[in-house]
Amino acid sequence: MSFLDIIKTIWFNLKSNKGRSVLSVLGIVIGIAAVIMIISIGEGAQGLILSQIETAGSNTITIMPGAAEEDGPPASVMGIVITTLKAEDAEALLKKNSVPFLESVSSSVTGVEKIVWGDSNVGATFVGTMASNLEVEEAKVQYGRFFYEDEDKEMARVAVLGSALKQDLFGNSEALGERIKVGKESFIVVGVMEKRGTVAFQNVDNQLFIPLMTAQKLMLGIDHVSMIRGRFSDAGAVEKGIKYIENILKDRHDGEEDFLVRSPQQAMEVLDTITNALKFFLAGIAAISLVVGGIGIMNIMLISVIERIREIGLRKAIGATNKNILFQFLIETVLMSLSGGIIGVLIGVIMSFVIFVVMQSLGYSGWIFSISLMSIFLACSVATCIGVFFGIWPAYQAAKKTPIEALRYE
């Protein structure tokens, strides 16, 4: 019996039991599609993280309160309030050029309040920061101005609106010089920021900026800061500059390293480790369905062997060898698994593209659509291997039947 005859026989058998064939490969389809999607989503998330970090600038550093493991997040991002970082720490970093190539620093605190103007009111995040924030973040004011250093020291009640917040409150009306209420306090709008979009996973266009001292004393009643940001004139000096910053802050904090200094590159490495671990963990869980699918195919093929015992006897009676029977059933199982793998790849690619389109429409322009040829090759290879592994036993059961035993079977 030629290879072409075997393929024709297999195709006829699969067509004769379409429903059973579809159900038997469903586990393979789901498993392969899930693995492709998870890997693609992981790549997309990593692309988004990279784009967000790049928007923050490769020559910047972030100082957070609270100690942390070398590759772990600071304690402050876990929801723990830590009050060890002060605005004076930021000012100390710029004194007497103590940190080479450090151009500017800015401290900040945040809070959430209802902002009211006339009949308009919006719940938004207010950011108390320093006048140097413009330099550190390389942001620009579209209308009016940012607040001055003296206004920060004097606890002035002036505010700068993010572009989206301005639109939500004022629409097409003029905002400059208008008085708004932030919580119970009254502020005068002195500027509107240019549109920047999402930076470090925060939409800065929806934020309100007020002087740091005003936010600390008037709005929050605190004397610590949530974060310090710094910008270097040379990106190559960042890693060395971090050492200087750590030494200065340790001296100011009585030798305790109760803070964390991170560069964008370090943050990327930490997040990359986390997303990779999560991606492969979820892919591993999805791969379990491949094993379930393989067992399902094996069971279906064992049933097929029982149903086709007389066929096996007839074929052996006219000259088919054990090798022919073994080869036929094994190839049938592999084809079922491989077809499930191919369908799974197609579904996985389509669903990954749908997720990409959705993320883009939500404004996450850094999200990438990535399907590696290696993942497709591995998916098809795994499906084939599953077909071989789970097809050996049914094929062996079919091949060992003797013609007389098979023809007597009812």
Secondary structure, 3 states (H helix, E strand, C coil): CCHHHHHHHHHHHHHHCHHHHHHHHHHHHHHHHHHHHHHHHHHHHHHHHHHHHHHHCCCEEEEEECCCCCCCCCHHHHCCCCCCCCHHHHHHHHHHHCCCCEEEEEEEEEEEEEEEECCEEEEEEEEEECCCHHHHHCCCEEEECCCCHHHHHCCCCEEEECHHHHHHHHCCCCCCCCEEEECCEEEEEEEEECCCCEECCEEHHHCEEEEHHHHHHHHHCCCCCCEEEEEECCHHHHHHHHHHHHHHHHHHCCCCCCEEEECHHHHHHHHHHHHHHHHHHHHHHHHHHHHHHHHHHHHHHHHHHHHCHHHHHHHHHCCCCHHHHHHHHHHHHHHHHHHHHHHHHHHHHHHHHHHHHHHHHCCCCCCCCCCCHHHHHHHHHHHHHHHHHHHHHHHHHHHCCCHHHHHHCC
